[in-house]
Amino acid sequence: MIDPQADPFAGYLPGQDIGVSRWLEVSQAMIDEFGAVTHDPDPMHINPQWATANGPYGGTIAFGFLSLSLLTCFLHDAMGTNTDDHEDRGGYFLNYGFDRVRLITPVPVGSRLRGRFALTERRQDEKSRNISQMHVEIEIENSARPALVAEWLAMWVPHSASLAAAS
């Protein structure tokens, strides 16, 4: 049984919109920091002079994986989740993966992005973990095409399932 007090997706039905986040500007500093953390020195992303002179987009663009990594931030914002609240909810969430990810449109530096989320499926697996699948899009302000689309899987693991898996 899915506990609606613990699992925030329990209140949504498949096909229902979860929400839309606020806009977030992708700065060159964000792109540079992401490149440093991931050890990716690609000049298309981190060297504005090179990207302007040699790249196809007239300047730097965000890493595709940077856009993808913003999904958690956007989902918390869209759901109004308090990320500072560490109260025990009887379990925990894990990213379970993606059934599909497509990077559609490059994100030029200075673009504003937001996430749009809809629940597509809910199921419980054999270990009593609740799997939620969401259709997600990261939109680029004033662009007809999204930065990315994906089918994202999240897993709610109740403590009872954690203990059962450990024994």
Contact map, one row per residue, 1 for C-alpha under 8 A:
11100000000000000000000000000000000000000000000000000000000000000000000000000000000000000000000000000000000000000000000000000000000000000000000000000000000000000000000
11110010010000000000000000000000000000000000000000000000000000000000000000000000000000000000000000000000000000000000000000000000010000000000000000000000000000000000000
11111110010000000000000000000000000000000000000000000000000000000000000000000000000000000000000000000000000000000000000000000000000000000000000000000000000000000000000
01111111111000000000000000000000000000000000000000000000000000000000000000000000000000000000000000000000000000000000000000000000000000000000000000000000000000000000000
00111111000000000000000000000000000000000000000000000000000000000000000000000000000000001000000000000000000000000000000000000000000000000000000000000000000000000000000
00111111000000000000000000000000000000000000000000000000000000000000000000000000000000001110000000000000000000000000000000000000000000000000000000000000000000000000000
01111111110000000000000000000000000000000000000000000000000000000000000000000000000000000000000000000000000000000000000000000000000000000000000000000000000100000000000
00011111111000000000000000000000000000000000000000000000000000000000000000000000000000000000000000000000000000000000000000000000000000000000000000000000000000000000000
00010011111100000000000000000000000000000000000000000000000000000000000000000000000000000000000000000000000000000000000000000000000100000000000000000000000000000000000
01110011111110000000000000000000000000000000000000000000000000000000000000000000000000000000000000000000000000000000000000000000000000000000000000000000000000000000000
00010001111110000000000000000000000000000000000000000000000000000000000000000000000000000000000000000000000000000000000000000000000000000000000000000000000000000000000
00000000111111010100000000000000000000000000000000000000000000000000000000000000000000000000000000000000000000000000001000000000000000000000000000000000000000000000000
00000000011111110000000000000000000000000000000000000000000000000000000000000000000000000000000000000000000000000000001111000000000000000000000000000000000000000000000
00000000000111110000000000000000000000000000000000000000000000000000000000000000000000000000000000000000000000000000011111000000000000000000000000000000000000000000000
00000000000011111000000000000000000000000000000000000000000000000000000000000000000000000000000000000000000000000000011110000000000000000000000000000000000000000000000
00000000000111111100000000000000000000000000000000000000000000000000000000000000000000000000000000000000000000000000011100000000000000000000000000000000000000000000000
00000000000000111110000000000000000000000000000000000000000000000000000000000000000000000000000000000000000000000000111000000000000000000000000000000000000000000000000
00000000000100011111000000000000000000000000000000000000000000000000000000000110000000000000000000000000000000000001111000000000000000000000000000000000000000000000000
00000000000000001111100000000000000000000000000000000000000000000000000000100110000000000000000000000000000000000001110000000000000000000000000000000000000000000000000
00000000000000000111110000000000000000000000000000000000000000000000000001101100000000000000000000000000000000000111100000000000000000000000000000000000000000000000000
00000000000000000011111000000000000000000000000000000000000000000000000001101100000000000000000000000000000000000111000000000000000000000000000000000000000000000000000
00000000000000000001111100000000000000000000000000000000000000000000000001001100000000000000000000000000000000000110000000000000000000000000000000000000000000000000000
00000000000000000000111110000000000000000000000000000000000000000000000000000000000000000000000000000000000000011100000000000000000000000000000000000000000000000000000
00000000000000000000011111000000000000000000000000000000000000000000000000000000000000000000000000000000000000011100000000000000000000000000000000000000000000000000000
00000000000000000000001111100000000000000000000000000000000000000000000000000000000000000000000000000000000001111000000000000000000000000000000000000000000000000000000
00000000000000000000000111110110000000000000000000000000000001000000000000000000000000000000000000000000000011111000000000000000000000000000000000000000000000000000000
00000000000000000000000011111110000000000000000000000000000000000000000000000000000000000000000000000000000011100000000000000000000000000000000000000000000000000000000
00000000000000000000000001111111000000000000010000000000000100000000000000000000000000000000000000000000000011000000000000000000000000000000000000000000000000000000000
00000000000000000000000000111111100000000000000000000000000000000000000000000000000000000000000000000000000000000000000000000000000000000000000000000000000000000000000
00000000000000000000000001111111110000000000000000000000000000000000000000000000000000000000000000000000000000000000000000000000000000000000000000000000000000000000000
00000000000000000000000001111111111000000000110000000000000011100100000000000000000000000000000000000000000000000000000000000000000000000000000000000000000000000000000
00000000000000000000000000011111111100000000110000000000000000000000000000000000000000000000000000000000000000000000000000000000000000000000000000000000000000000000000
00000000000000000000000000001111111110000000000000000000000000000000000000000000000000000000000000000000000000000000000000000000000000000000000000000000000000000000000
00000000000000000000000000000111111111000000000000000000000000100100000000000000000000000000000000000000000000000000000000000000000000000000000000000000000000000000000
00000000000000000000000000000011111111111100110000000000000000100000000000000000000000000000000000000000000000000000000000000000000000000000000000000000000000000000000
00000000000000000000000000000001111111111000000000000000000000000000000000000000000000000000000000000000000000000000000000000000000000000000000000000000000000000000000
00000000000000000000000000000000111111110000000000000000000000000000000000000000000000000000000000000000000000000000000000000000000000000000000000000000000000000000000
00000000000000000000000000000000011111110000000000000000000000000000000000000000000000000000000000000000000000000000000000000000000000000000000000000000000000000000000
00000000000000000000000000000000001111111000000000000000000000000000000000000000000000000000000000000000000000000000000000000000000000000000000000000000000000000000000
00000000000000000000000000000000001111111100000000000000000000000000000000000000000000000000000000000000000000000000000000000000000000000000000000000000000000000000000
00000000000000000000000000000000001100111110110000000000000000000000000000000000000000000000000000000000000000000000000000000000000000000000000000000000000000000000000
00000000000000000000000000000000001000011111111000000000000000000000000000000000000000000000000000000000000000000000000000000000000000000000000000000000000000000000000
00000000000000000000000000000000000000001111111101100000000100000000000000000000000000000000000000000000000000000000000000000000000000000000000000000000000000000000000
00000000000000000000000000000000000000000111111101100010001110000000000000000000000000000000000000000000000000000000000000000000000000000000000000000000000000000000000
00000000000000000000000000000011001000001111111100100000000111100000000000000000000000000000000000000000000000000000000000000000000000000000000000000000000000000000000
00000000000000000000000000010011001000001111111100000000000100000000000000000000000000000000000000000000000000000000000000000000000000000000000000000000000000000000000
00000000000000000000000000000000000000000111111111100000000100000000000000000000000000000000000000000000000000000000000000000000000000000000000000000000000000000000000
00000000000000000000000000000000000000000011111111110000001100000000000000000000000000000000000000000000000000000000000000000000000000000000000000000000000000000000000
00000000000000000000000000000000000000000000001111111000001000000000000000000000000000000000000000000000000000000000000000000000000000000000000000000000000000000000000
00000000000000000000000000000000000000000011001111111110001000000000000000000000000000000000000000000000000000000000000000000000000000000000000000000000000000000000000
00000000000000000000000000000000000000000011101111111111111100000000000000000000000000000000000000000000000000000000000000000000000000000000000000000000000000000000000
00000000000000000000000000000000000000000000000111111110111100000000000000000000000000000000000000000000000000000000000000000000000000000000000000000000000000000000000
00000000000000000000000000000000000000000000000011111110011000000000000000000000000000000000000000000000000000000000000000000000000000000000000000000000000000000000000
00000000000000000000000000000000000000000000000001111111000000000000000000000000000000000000000000000000000000000000000000000000000000000000000000000000000000000000000
00000000000000000000000000000000000000000001000001111111111100000000000000000000000000000000000000000000000000000000000000000000000000000000000000000000000000000000000
00000000000000000000000000000000000000000000000000100111111000000000000000000000000000000000000000000000000000000000000000000000000000000000000000000000000000000000000
00000000000000000000000000000000000000000000000000110011111110000000000000000000000000000000000000000000000100000000000000000000000000000000000000000000000000000000000
00000000000000000000000000000000000000000000000000111011111100000000000000000000000000000000000000000000000000000000000000000000000000000000000000000000000000000000000
00000000000000000000000000000000000000000001000111111011111110000000000000000000000000000000000000000000000110000000000000000000000000000000000000000000000000000000000
00000000000000000000000000010000000000000011111100110010111111000000000000000000000000000000000000000000000110000000000000000000000000000000000000000000000000000000000
00000000000000000000000000000010000000000001100000000000101111100000000000000000000000000000000000000000011110000000000000000000000000000000000000000000000000000000000
00000000000000000000000001000010000000000000100000000000000111110110000000000000000000000000000000000000011110000000000000000000000000000000000000000000000000000000000
00000000000000000000000000000010011000000000100000000000000011111110000000000000000000000000000000000000000000000000000000000000000000000000000000000000000000000000000
00000000000000000000000000000000000000000000000000000000000001111111000000000000000000000000000000000010010000000000000000000000000000000000000000000000000000000000000
00000000000000000000000000000000000000000000000000000000000000111111100000000000000000000000000000000000000000000000000000000000000000000000000000000000000000000000000
00000000000000000000000000000010010000000000000000000000000001111111110000000000000000000000000000000000000000000000000000000000000000000000000000000000000000000000000
00000000000000000000000000000000000000000000000000000000000001111111111000000000000000000000000000000000000000000000000000000000000000000100000000110000000000000000000
00000000000000000000000000000000000000000000000000000000000000011111111000000000000000000000000000000000000000000000000000000000000000000000000000010000000000000000000
00000000000000000000000000000000000000000000000000000000000000001111111100000000000000000000000000000000000000000000000000000000000000000000000000000000000000000000000
00000000000000000000000000000000000000000000000000000000000000000111111111000000000000000000000000000000000000000000000000000000000000000000000000000000000000000000000
00000000000000000000000000000000000000000000000000000000000000000011111111100000000000000000000000000000000000000010000000000000000000000100000000000000000000000000000
00000000000000000000000000000000000000000000000000000000000000000000111111110000000000000000000000000000000000000000000000000000000000000000000000000000000000000000000
00000000000000000000000000000000000000000000000000000000000000000000011111111000000000000000000000000000000000000000000000000000000000000000000000000000000000000000000
00000000000000000001110000000000000000000000000000000000000000000000011111111100000000000000000000000000000000000110000000000000000000000000000000000000000000000000000
00000000000000000011100000000000000000000000000000000000000000000000001111111110000000000000000000000000000000000010100000000000000000000000000000000000000000000000000
00000000000000000000000000000000000000000000000000000000000000000000000111111111111000000000000000000000000000000000000000000000000000000000000000000000000000000000000
00000000000000000001110000000000000000000000000000000000000000000000000011111111100000000000000000000000000000000000000000000000000000000000000000000000000000000000000
00000000000000000111110000000000000000000000000000000000000000000000000001111111100000000000000000000000000000000011100000000000000000000000000000000000000000000000000
00000000000000000110000000000000000000000000000000000000000000000000000000111111100000000000000000000000000000000000000000000000000000000000000000000000000000000000000
00000000000000000000000000000000000000000000000000000000000000000000000000011111110000000000000000000000000000000000000000000000000000000000000000000000000000000000000
00000000000000000000000000000000000000000000000000000000000000000000000000011111111000000000000000000000000000000000000000000000000000000000000000000000000000000000000
00000000000000000000000000000000000000000000000000000000000000000000000000010001111110000000000000000000000000000000000000000000000000000000000000000000000000000000000
00000000000000000000000000000000000000000000000000000000000000000000000000010000111111000000000000000000000000000000000000000000000000000000000000000000000000000000000
00000000000000000000000000000000000000000000000000000000000000000000000000000000011111000000000000000000000000000000000000000000000000000000000000000000000000000000000
00000000000000000000000000000000000000000000000000000000000000000000000000000000011111100000000000000000000000000000000000000000000000000000000000000000000000000000000
00000000000000000000000000000000000000000000000000000000000000000000000000000000001111110000000000000000000000000000000000000000000000000000000000000000000000000000000
00000000000000000000000000000000000000000000000000000000000000000000000000000000000011111000000000000000000000000000000000000000000000000000000000000000000000000000000
00000000000000000000000000000000000000000000000000000000000000000000000000000000000001111110000000000000000000000000000000000000000000000000000000000000000000000000000
00001100000000000000000000000000000000000000000000000000000000000000000000000000000000111111000000000000000000000000000000000000000000000000000000000000000000000000000
00000100000000000000000000000000000000000000000000000000000000000000000000000000000000011111000000000000000000000000000000000000000000000000000000000000000001100000000
00000100000000000000000000000000000000000000000000000000000000000000000000000000000000011111100000000000000000000000000000000000000000000000000000000000000111100000000
00000000000000000000000000000000000000000000000000000000000000000000000000000000000000001111110000000000000000000000000000000000000000000000000000000000000111100000000
00000000000000000000000000000000000000000000000000000000000000000000000000000000000000000011111000000000000000000000000000000000000000000000000000000000011110000000000
00000000000000000000000000000000000000000000000000000000000000000000000000000000000000000001111100000000000000000000000000000000000000000000000000000000011110000000000
00000000000000000000000000000000000000000000000000000000000000000000000000000000000000000000111110000000000000000000000000000000000000000000000000000000111000000000000
00000000000000000000000000000000000000000000000000000000000000000000000000000000000000000000011111000000000000000000000000000000000000000000000000000001111000000000000
00000000000000000000000000000000000000000000000000000000000000000000000000000000000000000000001111100000000000000000000000000000000000000000000000000001110000000000000
00000000000000000000000000000000000000000000000000000000000000000000000000000000000000000000000111111000000000000000000000000000000000000000000000000111100000000000000
00000000000000000000000000000000000000000000000000000000000000000000000000000000000000000000000011111000000000000000000000000000000000000000000000000111100000000000000
00000000000000000000000000000000000000000000000000000000000000000000000000000000000000000000000001111100000000000000000000000000000000000000000000000111000000000000000
00000000000000000000000000000000000000000000000000000000000000000000000000000000000000000000000001111110000000000000000000000000000000000000000000011110000000000000000
00000000000000000000000000000000000000000000000000000000000000000000000000000000000000000000000000011111000000000000000000000000000000000000000000011100000000000000000
00000000000000000000000000000000000000000000000000000000000000010000000000000000000000000000000000001111110000000000000000000000000000000000000000111000000000000000000
00000000000000000000000000000000000000000000000000000000000000000000000000000000000000000000000000000111110000000000000000000000000000000000000011111000000000000000000
00000000000000000000000000000000000000000000000000000000000000000000000000000000000000000000000000000011111000000000000000000000000000000000000011110000000000000000000
00000000000000000000000000000000000000000000000000000000000011010000000000000000000000000000000000000011111100000000000000000000000000000000000000100000000000000000000
00000000000000000000000000000000000000000000000000000000000011000000000000000000000000000000000000000000111110100000000000000000000000000001000000100000000000000000000
00000000000000000000000000000000000000000000000000000000101111000000000000000000000000000000000000000000011111100000000000000000000000000000000000000000000000000000000
00000000000000000000000001110000000000000000000000000000001111000000000000000000000000000000000000000000001111100000000000000000000000000000000000000000000000000000000
00000000000000000000000011110000000000000000000000000000000000000000000000000000000000000000000000000000000111110000000000000000000000000000000000000000000000000000000
00000000000000000000000011100000000000000000000000000000000000000000000000000000000000000000000000000000001111111000000000000000000000000001100000000000000000000000000
00000000000000000000001111000000000000000000000000000000000000000000000000000000000000000000000000000000000001111100000000000000000000000001100000000000000000000000000
00000000000000000000001111000000000000000000000000000000000000000000000000000000000000000000000000000000000000111110000000000000000000000111100000000000000000000000000
00000000000000000001111100000000000000000000000000000000000000000000000001000000000000000000000000000000000000011111000000000000000000000111100000000000000000000000000
00000000000000000001110000000000000000000000000000000000000000000000001001100100000000000000000000000000000000001111100000000000000000011110000000000000000000000000000
00000000000000000111100000000000000000000000000000000000000000000000000000000100000000000000000000000000000000000111110000000000000000011110000000000000000000000000000
00000000000000001111000000000000000000000000000000000000000000000000000000100100000000000000000000000000000000000011111000000000000001111000000000000000000000000000000
00000000000001111110000000000000000000000000000000000000000000000000000000000000000000000000000000000000000000000001111100000000000001110000000000000000000000000000000
00000000000111111100000000000000000000000000000000000000000000000000000000000000000000000000000000000000000000000000111111000000000111100000000000000000000000000000000
00000000000011110000000000000000000000000000000000000000000000000000000000000000000000000000000000000000000000000000011111000000000111100000000000000000000000000000000
00000000000011100000000000000000000000000000000000000000000000000000000000000000000000000000000000000000000000000000001111100000000111000000000000000000000000000000000
00000000000011000000000000000000000000000000000000000000000000000000000000000000000000000000000000000000000000000000001111110000011110000000000000000000000000000000000
00000000000000000000000000000000000000000000000000000000000000000000000000000000000000000000000000000000000000000000000011111000011100000000000000000000000000000000000
00000000000000000000000000000000000000000000000000000000000000000000000000000000000000000000000000000000000000000000000001111111111000000000000000000000000000000000000
00000000000000000000000000000000000000000000000000000000000000000000000000000000000000000000000000000000000000000000000000111111111000000000000000000000000000000000000
00000000000000000000000000000000000000000000000000000000000000000000000000000000000000000000000000000000000000000000000000011111100000000000000000000000000000000000000
00000000000000000000000000000000000000000000000000000000000000000000000000000000000000000000000000000000000000000000000000011111100000000000000000000000000000001001100
00000000000000000000000000000000000000000000000000000000000000000000000000000000000000000000000000000000000000000000000000011111110000000000000000000000000011001000000
00000000000000000000000000000000000000000000000000000000000000000000000000000000000000000000000000000000000000000000000000011111111000000000000000000000001111001000000
01000000000000000000000000000000000000000000000000000000000000000000000000000000000000000000000000000000000000000000000001111001111100000000000000000000001110000000000
00000000000000000000000000000000000000000000000000000000000000000000000000000000000000000000000000000000000000000000000001111000111110000000000000000000111100000000000
00000000100000000000000000000000000000000000000000000000000000000000000000000000000000000000000000000000000000000000001111100000011111000000000000000000111000000000000
00000000000000000000000000000000000000000000000000000000000000000000000000000000000000000000000000000000000000000000001111000000001111100000000000000011110000000000000
00000000000000000000000000000000000000000000000000000000000000000000000000000000000000000000000000000000000000000000111110000000000111110000000000000011100000000000000
00000000000000000000000000000000000000000000000000000000000000000000000000000000000000000000000000000000000000000000111100000000000011111000000000001111000000000000000
00000000000000000000000000000000000000000000000000000000000000000000000000000000000000000000000000000000000000000011110000000000000001111100000000001111000000000000000
00000000000000000000000000000000000000000000000000000000000000000000000000000000000000000000000000000000000000000011100000000000000000111110000001111100000000000000000
00000000000000000000000000000000000000000000000000000000000000000010001000000000000000000000000000000000000000001111000000000000000000011111000001111000000000000000000
00000000000000000000000000000000000000000000000000000000000000000000000000000000000000000000000000000000000000001111000000000000000000001111101011110000000000000000000
00000000000000000000000000000000000000000000000000000000000000000000000000000000000000000000000000000000001000111100000000000000000000000111111011100000000000000000000
00000000000000000000000000000000000000000000000000000000000000000000000000000000000000000000000000000000000000111100000000000000000000000011111000000000000000000000000
00000000000000000000000000000000000000000000000000000000000000000000000000000000000000000000000000000000000000000000000000000000000000000001111100000000000000000000000
00000000000000000000000000000000000000000000000000000000000000000000000000000000000000000000000000000000000000000000000000000000000000000011111111000000000000000000000
00000000000000000000000000000000000000000000000000000000000000000000000000000000000000000000000000000000000000000000000000000000000000000000011111000000000000000000000
00000000000000000000000000000000000000000000000000000000000000000000000000000000000000000000000000000001100000000000000000000000000000000011001111100000000000000000000
00000000000000000000000000000000000000000000000000000000000000000000000000000000000000000000000000000001100000000000000000000000000000001111001111111000000000000000000
00000000000000000000000000000000000000000000000000000000000000000010000000000000000000000000000000000011111000000000000000000000000000001111000011111000000000000000000
00000000000000000000000000000000000000000000000000000000000000000011000000000000000000000000000000001111100000000000000000000000000000001110000001111100000000000000000
00000000000000000000000000000000000000000000000000000000000000000000000000000000000000000000000000001111000000000000000000000000000000111100000001111110000000000000000
00000000000000000000000000000000000000000000000000000000000000000000000000000000000000000000000001111100000000000000000000000000000000111000000000011111000000000000000
00000000000000000000000000000000000000000000000000000000000000000000000000000000000000000000000001111000000000000000000000000000000011110000000000001111100000000000000
00000000000000000000000000000000000000000000000000000000000000000000000000000000000000000000000111110000000000000000000000000000000011110000000000000111110000000000000
00000000000000000000000000000000000000000000000000000000000000000000000000000000000000000000001111100000000000000000000000000000001111000000000000000011111000000000000
00000000000000000000000000000000000000000000000000000000000000000000000000000000000000000000111110000000000000000000000000000000001110000000000000000001111100000000000
00000000000000000000000000000000000000000000000000000000000000000000000000000000000000000000111100000000000000000000000000000000111100000000000000000000111110000000000
00000010000000000000000000000000000000000000000000000000000000000000000000000000000000000011110000000000000000000000000000000000111000000000000000000000011111000000000
00000000000000000000000000000000000000000000000000000000000000000000000000000000000000000011110000000000000000000000000000000001110000000000000000000000001111101100000
00000000000000000000000000000000000000000000000000000000000000000000000000000000000000000111000000000000000000000000000000000001100000000000000000000000000111111100000
00000000000000000000000000000000000000000000000000000000000000000000000000000000000000000111000000000000000000000000000000000000000000000000000000000000000011111110000
00000000000000000000000000000000000000000000000000000000000000000000000000000000000000000000000000000000000000000000000000000000000000000000000000000000000001111111000
00000000000000000000000000000000000000000000000000000000000000000000000000000000000000000000000000000000000000000000000000000011100000000000000000000000000011111111100
00000000000000000000000000000000000000000000000000000000000000000000000000000000000000000000000000000000000000000000000000000000000000000000000000000000000011111111110
00000000000000000000000000000000000000000000000000000000000000000000000000000000000000000000000000000000000000000000000000000000000000000000000000000000000000111111111
00000000000000000000000000000000000000000000000000000000000000000000000000000000000000000000000000000000000000000000000000000010000000000000000000000000000000011111111
00000000000000000000000000000000000000000000000000000000000000000000000000000000000000000000000000000000000000000000000000000010000000000000000000000000000000001111111
00000000000000000000000000000000000000000000000000000000000000000000000000000000000000000000000000000000000000000000000000000000000000000000000000000000000000000111111
00000000000000000000000000000000000000000000000000000000000000000000000000000000000000000000000000000000000000000000000000000000000000000000000000000000000000000011111
